[in-house]
Amino acid sequence: MITPYPSAQRGYADHGWLQSYHRFSFADYYDPEQMGISVLRVINDDRVMPGAGFGAHPHRDMEIVSYVLEGAIEHRDSMGNTSRLNAGEVQVMSAGSGIVHSEYNPSTDTPLHFLQIWIQPDRAGYPPRYQQGDFSHLEGLNLVVGNDTDAPLSLRQDARIWQLRINDLSLDWVPKPDRQYYLHLARGELDLNGQSLSAGDGATIGNEPSLRLQTPTSAEGLLFELPR
């Protein structure tokens, strides 16, 4: 079964320097019916104005994934990491026992558009850890984050994230019957087993023997595999 979640139903916050759409309850947006799916707790669709960003702030016991769609992120953290992520790059920050970090848009004229994702770890108290990878060259449906050696970037949770990037084509994929899935479409148009999705839409996927993903133009997003 595929259950769509339209973009217009998301929470929204406009802070001037930041416009953020919340798929699940976050900050001042609260809906007791939208507290996450399985271990997936946050999908924020963020647009940050040039020269602005999130100042140094702490996190703990959360797997924080950032996926850059447009522009760039400048990252700094209390482990001494300083990095820059461009469009198509993914960052995984395991906050673990505690980390302080900042994320800025270093451009003077280009807005930053990225997805911020929180996944609950399988236990508390891990040492903090930082990783990033460039997947801007990939097309199709590709595993980018997971909890096993097949994934370029790792999570401390029994979950996986695929990057979806297709242009004017269709692809078929077989989900695992003992897992649940969530698809977030970040850009473009997508037909998912006959269900039409537009940018910002999402869909839960359960008990589907196969998936056909088609786009008449282009589509980009993330597919989450989660424990039941």
N, CA, C and O of each residue as an XYZ file, in Angstrom:
912
protein
N       0.845     -1.194      0.000
C       0.000      0.000      0.000
C       0.884      1.249      0.000
O       1.893      1.311      0.703
N       0.496      2.224     -0.785
C       1.203      3.498     -0.849
C       0.265      4.593     -0.344
O      -0.836      4.770     -0.866
N       0.707      5.314      0.664
C      -0.089      6.399      1.239
C       0.642      7.711      1.026
O       1.695      7.921      1.628
N       0.120      8.611      0.185
C       0.816      9.875     -0.088
C       0.683     10.853      1.078
O      -0.267     10.802      1.859
N       1.659     11.732      1.165
C       1.605     12.824      2.139
C       1.927     14.109      1.383
O       3.093     14.368      1.083
N       0.907     14.924      1.067
C       1.130     16.111      0.232
C       2.011     17.167      0.895
O       1.996     17.334      2.114
N       2.757     17.857      0.087
C       3.633     18.928      0.559
C       2.871     19.972      1.365
O       3.384     20.487      2.358
N       1.642     20.288      0.939
C       0.859     21.350      1.580
C       0.470     21.022      3.014
O       0.076     21.918      3.762
N       0.570     19.763      3.412
C       0.215     19.377      4.780
C       1.377     19.489      5.747
O       1.207     19.240      6.940
N       2.542     19.854      5.267
C       3.697     19.977      6.157
C       3.603     21.236      7.009
O       2.933     22.203      6.647
N       4.298     21.201      8.163
C       4.445     22.417      8.943
C       5.375     23.389      8.241
O       6.170     22.983      7.395
N       5.284     24.675      8.583
C       6.107     25.690      7.927
C       6.517     26.763      8.916
O       5.722     27.192      9.752
N       7.771     27.196      8.811
C       8.274     28.292      9.635
C       9.084     29.234      8.759
O       9.934     28.792      7.986
N       8.822     30.534      8.878
C       9.559     31.558      8.140
C      10.276     32.446      9.152
O       9.651     33.233      9.864
N      11.601     32.304      9.200
C      12.413     33.088     10.129
C      13.145     34.238      9.426
O      14.049     34.849      9.997
N      12.750     34.519      8.196
C      13.441     35.550      7.434
C      14.671     34.982      6.749
O      14.696     34.861      5.524
N      15.679     34.638      7.513
C      16.914     34.057      6.962
C      16.760     32.579      6.630
O      17.579     32.002      5.915
N      15.682     31.964      7.168
C      15.424     30.537      6.988
C      13.950     30.296      6.737
O      13.094     30.753      7.494
N      13.657     29.562      5.647
C      12.314     29.047      5.419
C      12.391     27.530      5.521
O      13.183     26.895      4.825
N      11.566     26.950      6.392
C      11.689     25.525      6.684
C      10.320     24.847      6.665
O       9.378     25.299      7.315
N      10.231     23.746      5.900
C       9.044     22.905      5.889
C       9.338     21.655      6.713
O      10.381     21.023      6.544
N       8.414     21.303      7.607
C       8.610     20.191      8.533
C       7.662     19.043      8.182
O       6.442     19.186      8.262
N       8.238     17.908      7.795
C       7.392     16.727      7.533
C       6.805     16.182      8.827
O       5.654     15.746      8.853
N       7.581     16.203      9.888
C       7.122     15.718     11.186
C       7.199     16.850     12.208
O       7.823     17.881     11.959
N       6.561     16.647     13.354
C       6.565     17.664     14.408
C       7.989     18.105     14.725
O       8.890     17.288     14.918
N       8.165     19.437     14.773
C       9.499     19.992     14.985
C       9.359     21.432     15.458
O       8.581     22.206     14.899
N      10.122     21.787     16.497
C      10.105     23.155     17.026
C       8.666     23.576     17.347
O       7.982     22.897     18.112
N       8.202     24.696     16.767
C       6.860     25.206     17.086
C       5.742     24.474     16.349
O       4.566     24.683     16.646
N       6.098     23.619     15.395
C       5.080     22.836     14.701
C       4.884     21.516     15.438
O       5.816     20.721     15.560
N       3.669     21.287     15.928
C       3.392     20.054     16.661
C       2.091     19.443     16.179
O       1.050     20.099     16.153
N       2.165     18.179     15.798
C       1.000     17.396     15.417
C       1.202     16.011     16.013
O       2.106     15.294     15.583
N       0.394     15.612     16.985
C       0.600     14.310     17.631
C       0.485     13.137     16.669
O       0.946     12.038     16.977
N      -0.130     13.358     15.502
C      -0.248     12.302     14.498
C       0.977     12.237     13.587
O       1.100     11.321     12.775
N       1.885     13.214     13.723
C       3.061     13.280     12.854
C       4.331     13.413     13.708
O       4.981     14.457     13.745
N       4.650     12.310     14.389
C       5.816     12.300     15.270
C       6.966     11.470     14.705
O       7.942     11.195     15.402
N       6.846     11.077     13.449
C       7.889     10.276     12.824
C       7.347      8.960     12.323
O       6.199      8.602     12.587
N       8.188      8.238     11.594
C       7.875      6.905     11.097
C       9.009      5.993     11.518
O      10.157      6.197     11.125
N       8.686      4.972     12.329
C       9.714      4.070     12.835
C      10.808      4.901     13.513
O      10.505      5.663     14.430
N      12.066      4.778     13.091
C      13.175      5.518     13.710
C      13.444      6.850     13.004
O      14.330      7.601     13.413
N      12.684      7.144     11.946
C      12.827      8.413     11.218
C      12.033      9.486     11.949
O      10.806      9.419     12.020
N      12.737     10.476     12.492
C      12.091     11.455     13.361
C      11.897     12.825     12.712
O      10.922     13.507     13.026
N      12.790     13.248     11.821
C      12.733     14.593     11.240
C      13.091     14.536      9.761
O      14.064     13.887      9.378
N      12.299     15.220      8.926
C      12.711     15.615      7.568
C      12.342     17.080      7.434
O      11.170     17.415      7.264
N      13.326     17.945      7.509
C      13.122     19.376      7.318
C      13.663     19.775      5.952
O      14.795     19.449      5.596
N      12.844     20.477      5.203
C      13.203     20.986      3.875
C      13.551     22.457      4.063
O      12.661     23.303      4.153
N      14.859     22.766      4.123
C      15.340     24.081      4.552
C      15.936     24.886      3.410
O      16.667     24.368      2.566
N      15.597     26.183      3.410
C      16.218     27.144      2.502
C      16.826     28.255      3.342
O      16.130     28.926      4.104
N      18.144     28.443      3.192
C      18.897     29.390      4.013
C      19.413     30.508      3.116
O      20.012     30.247      2.073
N      19.183     31.743      3.519
C      19.603     32.898      2.741
C      21.134     33.033      2.715
O      21.813     32.534      3.612
N      21.677     33.705      1.693
C      23.127     33.890      1.608
C      23.706     34.538      2.870
O      23.156     35.506      3.395
N      24.817     33.988      3.339
C      25.514     34.536      4.497
C      24.898     34.198      5.834
O      25.424     34.609      6.868
N      23.789     33.457      5.849
C      23.095     33.121      7.089
C      23.306     31.646      7.427
O      23.857     30.887      6.630
N      22.859     31.256      8.618
C      22.989     29.855      8.992
C      22.675     29.602     10.447
O      22.218     30.485     11.174
N      22.931     28.384     10.849
C      22.669     27.930     12.210
C      23.951     28.089     13.026
O      24.948     27.423     12.745
N      23.936     28.962     14.029
C      25.107     29.160     14.874
C      25.401     27.927     15.709
O      24.619     26.977     15.724
N      26.526     27.945     16.402
C      26.954     26.791     17.186
C      25.883     26.391     18.198
O      25.421     27.219     18.983
N      25.492     25.112     18.172
C      24.459     24.586     19.060
C      24.716     23.100     19.289
O      25.345     22.450     18.454
N      24.238     22.552     20.408
C      24.543     21.162     20.745
C      23.482     20.168     20.276
O      22.318     20.518     20.084
N      23.915     18.919     20.097
C      23.029     17.778     19.891
C      23.606     16.580     20.632
O      24.798     16.536     20.939
N      22.748     15.618     20.911
C      23.224     14.351     21.444
C      22.248     13.233     21.058
O      21.053     13.460     20.867
N      22.796     12.029     20.950
C      22.024     10.813     20.705
C      21.031     10.953     19.559
O      19.842     10.669     19.707
N      21.546     11.401     18.404
C      20.741     11.477     17.178
C      21.682     11.334     15.983
O      22.787     11.875     15.989
N      21.236     10.599     14.953
C      21.948     10.506     13.683
C      21.392     11.598     12.775
O      20.227     11.538     12.381
N      22.211     12.595     12.439
C      21.759     13.764     11.686
C      22.354     13.707     10.283
O      23.572     13.730     10.108
N      21.477     13.632      9.295
C      21.889     13.509      7.895
C      21.475     14.772      7.153
O      20.334     15.217      7.270
N      22.398     15.350      6.391
C      22.102     16.522      5.559
C      22.368     16.181      4.097
O      23.401     15.601      3.764
N      21.420     16.550      3.224
C      21.540     16.307      1.794
C      21.370     17.634      1.072
O      20.307     18.252      1.145
N      22.417     18.076      0.371
C      22.409     19.386     -0.276
C      21.803     19.281     -1.671
O      22.226     18.469     -2.494
N      20.789     20.133     -1.917
C      20.131     20.180     -3.217
C      20.646     21.320     -4.076
O      20.860     21.143     -5.275
N      20.846     22.485     -3.481
C      21.376     23.657     -4.191
C      22.249     24.455     -3.235
O      21.983     24.504     -2.034
N      23.296     25.083     -3.776
C      24.172     25.888     -2.948
C      25.175     25.041     -2.203
O      25.561     23.969     -2.670
N      25.605     25.523     -1.030
C      26.638     24.830     -0.262
C      26.432     25.062      1.226
O      25.844     26.062      1.638
N      26.930     24.116      2.032
C      26.942     24.212      3.493
C      28.385     24.286      3.955
O      29.236     23.523      3.496
N      28.652     25.204      4.863
C      29.941     25.233      5.554
C      29.729     24.694      6.967
O      28.947     25.246      7.741
N      30.430     23.617      7.291
C      30.236     22.911      8.558
C      31.457     23.066      9.463
O      32.599     22.998      9.007
N      31.191     23.277     10.765
C      32.231     23.263     11.800
C      31.665     22.554     13.018
O      30.479     22.682     13.323
N      32.526     21.793     13.725
C      32.038     21.119     14.920
C      33.115     21.023     15.993
O      34.282     21.338     15.763
N      32.687     20.578     17.172
C      33.564     20.530     18.335
C      34.597     19.407     18.268
O      35.469     19.325     19.133
N      34.515     18.533     17.247
C      35.552     17.528     17.030
C      36.695     18.070     16.182
O      37.685     17.377     15.950
N      36.557     19.312     15.720
C      37.597     19.925     14.905
C      37.369     19.802     13.414
O      38.226     20.202     12.626
N      36.231     19.256     13.008
C      35.939     19.133     11.579
C      35.516     20.471     10.997
O      34.684     21.175     11.570
N      36.096     20.817      9.854
C      35.689     21.970      9.068
C      35.547     21.499      7.630
O      36.512     21.010      7.042
N      34.363     21.639      7.058
C      34.151     21.097      5.724
C      33.125     21.926      4.973
O      32.428     22.767      5.541
N      33.059     21.663      3.688
C      32.087     22.312      2.812
C      31.383     21.230      2.014
O      32.033     20.330      1.484
N      30.067     21.307      1.924
C      29.277     20.361      1.142
C      28.565     21.108      0.037
O      27.917     22.127      0.278
N      28.689     20.592     -1.186
C      28.029     21.175     -2.338
C      26.850     20.300     -2.765
O      26.620     19.236     -2.190
N      26.112     20.749     -3.766
C      24.926     20.021     -4.232
C      25.284     18.579     -4.584
O      26.272     18.325     -5.272
N      24.470     17.642     -4.104
C      24.708     16.228     -4.337
C      25.555     15.558     -3.278
O      25.782     14.350     -3.342
N      26.025     16.320     -2.305
C      26.821     15.745     -1.224
C      25.945     15.469      0.001
O      24.935     16.135      0.231
N      26.366     14.461      0.780
C      25.641     14.025      1.966
C      26.577     14.052      3.162
O      27.738     13.653      3.074
N      26.052     14.528      4.272
C      26.778     14.567      5.536
C      26.033     13.709      6.554
O      24.810     13.796      6.667
N      26.772     12.880      7.295
C      26.197     12.125      8.405
C      26.961     12.499      9.673
O      28.160     12.245      9.789
N      26.256     13.098     10.606
C      26.856     13.472     11.886
C      26.167     12.679     12.994
O      24.992     12.897     13.290
N      26.910     11.761     13.598
C      26.396     10.998     14.734
C      26.698     11.804     15.991
O      27.843     11.881     16.435
N      25.651     12.402     16.557
C      25.869     13.281     17.712
C      26.339     12.509     18.938
O      27.126     13.022     19.734
N      25.858     11.270     19.093
C      26.322     10.418     20.170
C      26.217     11.066     21.538
O      25.185     11.643     21.880
N      27.293     10.971     22.327
C      27.301     11.479     23.691
C      27.311     13.000     23.768
O      27.188     13.570     24.852
N      27.457     13.662     22.616
C      27.359     15.118     22.597
C      28.305     15.763     21.604
O      29.483     15.414     21.534
N      27.777     16.708     20.837
C      28.568     17.448     19.868
C      27.984     18.847     19.724
O      26.778     19.044     19.870
N      28.848     19.814     19.435
C      28.427     21.182     19.138
C      28.834     21.462     17.696
O      29.972     21.194     17.310
N      27.912     22.000     16.897
C      28.257     22.263     15.497
C      27.541     23.511     15.002
O      26.605     23.998     15.636
N      27.996     24.025     13.857
C      27.346     25.130     13.161
C      27.282     24.793     11.685
O      28.136     24.080     11.158
N      26.252     25.317     11.021
C      26.063     25.102      9.583
C      25.694     26.443      8.953
O      24.699     27.055      9.341
N      26.492     26.907      7.977
C      26.262     28.210      7.351
C      26.199     28.094      5.838
O      26.743     27.165      5.240
N      25.524     29.060      5.238
C      25.574     29.247      3.800
C      26.701     30.233      3.517
O      26.563     31.418      3.818
N      27.815     29.771      2.944
C      28.968     30.654      2.765
C      28.850     31.620      1.586
O      29.674     32.522      1.440
N      27.830     31.437      0.744
C      27.685     32.267     -0.445
C      27.185     33.666     -0.089
O      26.468     33.853      0.894
N      27.575     34.641     -0.904
C      27.082     36.007     -0.733
C      25.861     36.296     -1.608
O      25.237     37.350     -1.479
N      25.517     35.348     -2.509
C      24.401     35.625     -3.420
C      23.526     34.423     -3.758
O      22.495     34.591     -4.409
N      23.902     33.216     -3.338
C      23.152     32.018     -3.701
C      22.496     31.392     -2.479
O      23.188     31.064     -1.515
N      21.177     31.217     -2.496
C      20.521     30.530     -1.380
C      20.979     29.071     -1.269
O      21.391     28.458     -2.254
N      20.898     28.543     -0.068
C      21.189     27.139      0.203
C      19.873     26.392      0.363
O      18.995     26.837      1.101
N      19.728     25.273     -0.313
C      18.551     24.409     -0.194
C      19.037     23.017      0.178
O      19.780     22.393     -0.579
N      18.617     22.526      1.346
C      19.043     21.191      1.757
C      17.981     20.522      2.618
O      17.096     21.177      3.167
N      18.091     19.197      2.721
C      17.227     18.407      3.589
C      18.005     18.068      4.859
O      19.141     17.598      4.801
N      17.371     18.314      6.006
C      17.943     17.927      7.291
C      17.101     16.777      7.847
O      15.884     16.893      7.990
N      17.767     15.673      8.154
C      17.095     14.436      8.551
C      17.648     13.979      9.894
O      18.859     13.989     10.117
N      16.747     13.578     10.786
C      17.153     12.996     12.069
C      16.645     11.568     12.147
O      15.474     11.294     11.884
N      17.545     10.660     12.512
C      17.210      9.258     12.726
C      17.687      8.864     14.121
O      18.824      9.148     14.499
N      16.827      8.219     14.871
C      17.188      7.809     16.216
C      18.197      6.664     16.170
O      17.983      5.704     15.428
N      19.285      6.728     16.932
C      20.268      5.642     16.939
C      19.733      4.417     17.678
O      18.711      4.498     18.360
N      20.428      3.277     17.542
C      19.966      2.059     18.195
C      20.275      2.019     19.686
O      19.750      1.165     20.401
N      21.117      2.929     20.163
C      21.333      3.099     21.602
C      21.961      4.462     21.851
O      22.472      5.096     20.928
N      21.923      4.899     23.073
C      22.513      6.188     23.457
C      23.979      6.020     23.832
O      24.446      4.928     24.156
N      24.693      7.155     23.774
C      26.035      7.202     24.341
C      27.184      6.840     23.433
O      28.309      6.695     23.910
N      26.948      6.686     22.130
C      28.062      6.436     21.212
C      29.039      7.622     21.218
O      28.627      8.746     21.506
N      30.314      7.396     20.910
C      31.212      8.528     20.658
C      30.730      9.295     19.429
O      30.296      8.666     18.463
N      30.789     10.614     19.426
C      30.370     11.365     18.232
C      31.265     11.049     17.035
O      32.425     10.667     17.190
N      30.697     11.218     15.831
C      31.403     10.840     14.602
C      30.900     11.695     13.453
O      29.745     12.122     13.451
N      31.773     11.951     12.464
C      31.403     12.775     11.314
C      31.866     12.100     10.029
O      32.979     11.580      9.956
N      30.978     12.112      8.989
C      31.310     11.589      7.667
C      30.640     12.447      6.598
O      29.636     13.108      6.860
N      31.203     12.430      5.399
C      30.522     13.041      4.258
C      30.957     12.346      2.982
O      32.021     11.730      2.921
N      30.104     12.459      1.952
C      30.407     11.843      0.670
C      29.757     12.601     -0.467
O      28.732     13.258     -0.283
N      30.360     12.508     -1.649
C      29.870     13.195     -2.839
C      29.172     12.187     -3.749
O      29.796     11.247     -4.242
N      27.866     12.391     -3.968
C      27.079     11.492     -4.807
C      26.440     12.243     -5.974
O      25.452     11.792     -6.552
N      27.022     13.397     -6.310
C      26.454     14.253     -7.354
C      26.538     13.625     -8.738
O      25.816     14.038     -9.646
N      27.407     12.631     -8.913
C      27.597     12.006    -10.218
C      26.663     10.827    -10.451
O      26.617     10.295    -11.560
N      25.918     10.408     -9.435
C      25.121      9.193     -9.540
C      23.759      9.449    -10.185
O      23.164     10.513    -10.010
N      23.283      8.467    -10.925
C      21.941      8.480    -11.499
C      21.259      7.175    -11.133
O      21.922      6.155    -10.946
N      19.931      7.201    -11.029
C      19.178      6.016    -10.674
C      18.829      6.008     -9.199
O      18.607      7.059     -8.599
N      18.781      4.814     -8.613
C      18.482      4.646     -7.193
C      19.687      3.986     -6.556
O      19.973      2.818     -6.820
N      20.405      4.738     -5.708
C      21.680      4.286     -5.178
C      21.730      4.401     -3.661
O      21.340      5.418     -3.087
N      22.221      3.334     -3.017
C      22.393      3.340     -1.568
C      23.533      4.286     -1.205
O      24.647      4.149     -1.711
N      23.248      5.252     -0.321
C      24.282      6.209      0.086
C      24.565      6.168      1.582
O      25.676      6.486      2.006
N      23.566      5.776      2.398
C      23.744      5.720      3.846
C      23.108      4.431      4.357
O      22.012      4.069      3.929
N      23.789      3.734      5.274
C      23.225      2.515      5.829
C      23.993      2.041      7.036
O      24.898      2.723      7.517
N      23.632      0.865      7.529
C      24.273      0.332      8.724
C      25.158     -0.864      8.412
O      25.467     -1.655      9.303
N      25.566     -1.003      7.165
C      26.393     -2.140      6.786
C      27.500     -1.692      5.842
O      27.571     -0.525      5.458
N      28.340     -2.611      5.483
C      29.526     -2.278      4.681
C      29.189     -1.957      3.238
O      30.051     -1.472      2.506
N      27.942     -2.216      2.798
C      27.557     -1.892      1.427
C      27.341     -0.398      1.226
O      27.347      0.081      0.092
N      27.148      0.344      2.318
C      26.818      1.767      2.220
C      28.078      2.617      2.340
O      28.909      2.357      3.210
N      28.238      3.629      1.484
C      29.404      4.514      1.588
C      29.486      5.257      2.921
O      30.578      5.464      3.450
N      28.329      5.660      3.469
C      28.271      6.346      4.748
C      27.435      5.498      5.710
O      26.482      4.841      5.293
N      27.795      5.514      7.003
C      27.169      4.581      7.928
C      26.311      5.263      8.981
O      26.588      6.378      9.422
N      25.252      4.544      9.369
C      24.344      4.948     10.432
C      24.476      3.994     11.611
O      24.792      2.817     11.440
N      24.232      4.509     12.791
C      24.171      3.656     13.972
C      22.704      3.278     14.229
O      22.142      3.544     15.291
N      22.123      2.657     13.224
C      20.730      2.239     13.287
C      20.480      1.283     12.130
O      21.153      1.346     11.101
N      19.499      0.395     12.309
C      19.144     -0.560     11.277
C      18.250      0.121     10.244
O      17.053     -0.159     10.165
N      18.834      1.007      9.462
C      18.096      1.794      8.468
C      19.018      2.084      7.292
O      20.241      2.027      7.416
N      18.416      2.394      6.157
C      19.179      2.717      4.951
C      18.527      3.905      4.251
O      17.325      4.138      4.380
N      19.344      4.650      3.508
C      18.849      5.765      2.709
C      19.393      5.625      1.291
O      20.598      5.479      1.088
N      18.488      5.673      0.311
C      18.872      5.681     -1.105
C      18.669      7.076     -1.680
O      17.707      7.772     -1.356
N      19.599      7.461     -2.537
C      19.433      8.683     -3.324
C      18.735      8.321     -4.631
O      19.154      7.407     -5.342
N      17.660      9.054     -4.936
C      16.934      8.866     -6.192
C      17.210     10.051     -7.102
O      16.942     11.196     -6.737
N      17.750      9.777     -8.298
C      17.957     10.818     -9.313
C      17.733     10.176    -10.679
O      18.557      9.391    -11.148
N      16.614     10.516    -11.310
C      16.308      9.952    -12.616
C      15.824     11.059    -13.546
O      15.238     12.052    -13.112
N      16.086     10.860    -14.838
C      15.702     11.826    -15.862
C      15.017     11.096    -17.010
O      15.621     10.247    -17.666
N      13.729     11.439    -17.249
C      12.987     10.956    -18.410
C      13.091      9.435    -18.584
O      13.338      8.945    -19.686
N      12.899      8.695    -17.479
C      12.956      7.246    -17.582
C      12.189      6.621    -16.424
O      11.626      7.325    -15.586
N      12.174      5.303    -16.386
C      11.549      4.581    -15.288
C      12.513      3.513    -14.801
O      13.386      3.060    -15.540
N      12.341      3.117    -13.544
C      13.126      2.012    -13.021
C      12.255      1.192    -12.090
O      11.304      1.695    -11.492
N      12.601     -0.088    -11.980
C      11.872     -1.012    -11.118
C      12.764     -1.421     -9.962
O      13.976     -1.568    -10.117
N      12.144     -1.605     -8.791
C      12.899     -1.934     -7.584
C      12.030     -2.796     -6.687
O      10.820     -2.587     -6.605
N      12.641     -3.764     -6.014
C      11.904     -4.697     -5.164
C      12.205     -4.399     -3.701
O      13.336     -4.603     -3.259
N      11.222     -3.921     -2.938
C      11.438     -3.679     -1.506
C      11.424     -4.992     -0.722
O      10.906     -6.006     -1.188
N      12.000     -4.950      0.470
C      12.003     -6.131      1.342
C      10.654     -6.240      2.058
O      10.139     -5.232      2.541
N      10.075     -7.435      2.136
C       8.731     -7.574      2.709
C       8.661     -7.312      4.212
O       7.586     -7.009      4.730
N       9.786     -7.423      4.922
C       9.761     -7.236      6.376
C      10.171     -5.830      6.803
O      10.452     -5.592      7.978
N      10.205     -4.897      5.849
C      10.636     -3.533      6.147
C       9.531     -2.547      5.745
O       8.610     -2.898      5.007
N       9.638     -1.318      6.238
C       8.743     -0.257      5.785
C       9.586      0.843      5.149
O      10.767      1.000      5.457
N       8.952      1.603      4.252
C       9.688      2.571      3.452
C       8.973      3.922      3.446
O       7.752      4.013      3.579
N       9.776      4.950      3.289
C       9.227      6.290      3.101
C      10.024      6.978      1.997
O      11.255      6.967      2.005
N       9.308      7.575      1.052
C       9.950      8.311     -0.041
C       9.659      9.794      0.113
O       8.505     10.192      0.267
N      10.710     10.616      0.071
C      10.539     12.071      0.037
C      11.027     12.558     -1.317
O      12.187     12.363     -1.680
N      10.121     13.199     -2.066
C      10.491     13.758     -3.366
C      10.903     15.213     -3.165
O      10.083     16.047     -2.782
N      12.160     15.512     -3.422
C      12.671     16.865     -3.204
C      12.432     17.774     -4.400
O      12.122     18.955     -4.239
N      12.576     17.219     -5.609
C      12.417     18.025     -6.820
C      11.813     17.184     -7.929
O      11.995     15.968     -7.968
N      11.085     17.848     -8.839
C      10.567     17.183    -10.019
C       9.208     16.553     -9.817
O       8.468     16.899     -8.895
N       8.890     15.605    -10.712
C       7.618     14.891    -10.709
C       7.912     13.403    -10.774
O       8.836     12.968    -11.462
N       7.104     12.617    -10.040
C       7.343     11.179     -9.997
C       6.020     10.427     -9.967
O       5.079     10.825     -9.280
N       5.961      9.343    -10.715
C       4.854      8.394    -10.635
C       5.373      7.164     -9.891
O       6.295      6.491    -10.353
N       4.771      6.877     -8.735
C       5.177      5.760     -7.888
C       4.048      4.731     -7.875
O       3.062      4.887     -7.154
N       4.201      3.691     -8.671
C       3.156      2.663     -8.797
C       1.782      3.274     -9.071
O       0.771      2.833     -8.525
N       1.765      4.303     -9.930
C       0.511      4.947    -10.299
C       0.117      6.113     -9.424
O      -0.875      6.785     -9.706
N       0.877      6.373     -8.358
C       0.602      7.499     -7.476
C       1.485      8.676     -7.884
O       2.710      8.558     -7.885
N       0.871      9.812     -8.230
C       1.621     10.975     -8.695
C       2.123     11.802     -7.521
O       1.360     12.141     -6.617
N       3.425     12.126     -7.542
C       4.045     12.942     -6.515
C       4.716     14.150     -7.158
O       5.284     14.065     -8.247
N       4.633     15.284     -6.450
C       5.317     16.510     -6.866
C       6.335     16.900     -5.807
O       6.378     16.308     -4.728
N       7.155     17.899     -6.120
C       8.211     18.332     -5.209
C       7.645     18.661     -3.831
O       6.666     19.398     -3.709
N       8.269     18.109     -2.803
C       7.831     18.315     -1.426
C       6.897     17.243     -0.910
O       6.693     17.131      0.299
N       6.314     16.438     -1.820
C       5.428     15.356     -1.406
C       6.237     14.187     -0.855
O       7.426     14.038     -1.138
N       5.567     13.372     -0.069
C       6.153     12.140      0.430
C       5.146     11.017      0.309
O       3.987     11.237     -0.043
N       5.609      9.786      0.611
C       4.700      8.641      0.571
C       5.255      7.515      1.429
O       6.433      7.171      1.331
N       4.398      6.943      2.271
C       4.757      5.722      2.977
C       4.481      4.537      2.065
O       3.529      4.544      1.284
N       5.334      3.513      2.178
C       5.252      2.351      1.298
C       5.311      1.101      2.163
O       6.278      0.892      2.895
N       4.284      0.278      2.079
C       4.261     -0.960      2.839
C       3.568     -2.072      2.081
O       2.541     -1.850      1.440
N       4.131     -3.275      2.153
C       3.535     -4.466      1.545
C       3.336     -4.324      0.041
O       2.351     -4.807     -0.517
N       4.280     -3.659     -0.600
C       4.272     -3.581     -2.067
C       5.291     -4.591     -2.603
O       6.466     -4.505     -2.247
N       4.878     -5.548     -3.450
C       5.821     -6.553     -3.948
C       6.900     -5.974     -4.857
O       7.990     -6.535     -4.974
N       6.588     -4.841     -5.503
C       7.576     -4.188     -6.361
C       7.204     -2.720     -6.510
O       6.059     -2.324     -6.293
N       8.192     -1.929     -6.882
C       7.972     -0.509     -7.105
C       8.413     -0.145     -8.516
O       9.466     -0.579     -8.982
N       7.596      0.654     -9.187
C       7.992      1.261    -10.460
C       8.009      2.767    -10.262
O       6.997      3.367     -9.898
N       9.168      3.376    -10.505
C       9.356      4.809    -10.364
C       9.586      5.393    -11.745
O      10.527      5.012    -12.441
N       8.717      6.328    -12.141
C       8.775      6.897    -13.477
C       8.685      8.418    -13.404
O       8.003      8.967    -12.539
N       9.375      9.087    -14.312
C       9.252     10.535    -14.421
C       9.261     10.940    -15.893
O      10.067     10.423    -16.667
N       8.377     11.856    -16.293
C       8.396     12.342    -17.668
C       9.507     13.365    -17.904
O       9.881     13.635    -19.046
N      10.023     13.923    -16.829
C      11.066     14.954    -16.947
C      12.268     14.583    -16.073
O      13.248     14.030    -16.571
N      12.197     14.885    -14.774
C      13.267     14.526    -13.850
C      12.697     14.435    -12.440
O      11.647     15.005    -12.142
N      13.402     13.712    -11.581
C      12.987     13.557    -10.195
C      14.215     13.343     -9.328
O      15.162     12.663     -9.726
N      14.189     13.933     -8.133
C      15.278     13.761     -7.174
C      14.686     13.673     -5.781
O      13.801     14.453     -5.428
N      15.163     12.741     -4.997
C      14.660     12.588     -3.648
C      15.431     11.534     -2.878
O      16.495     11.083     -3.302
N      14.875     11.150     -1.735
C      15.483     10.144     -0.876
C      14.453      9.077     -0.532
O      13.294      9.383     -0.250
N      14.890      7.821     -0.559
C      14.067      6.691     -0.161
C      14.649      6.092      1.111
O      15.823      5.725      1.153
N      13.823      5.994      2.144
C      14.252      5.505      3.445
C      13.737      4.084      3.656
O      12.550      3.815      3.474
N      14.627      3.183      4.037
C      14.253      1.843      4.465
C      14.357      1.789      5.982
O      15.399      2.121      6.547
N      13.274      1.367      6.649
C      13.182      1.484      8.095
C      12.690      0.181      8.716
O      11.971     -0.579      8.067
N      13.071     -0.087      9.973
C      12.539     -1.274     10.647
C      11.064     -1.100     10.975
O      10.601      0.015     11.218
N      10.331     -2.205     10.980
C       8.911     -2.164     11.352
C       8.773     -2.040     12.866
O       7.656     -1.989     13.382
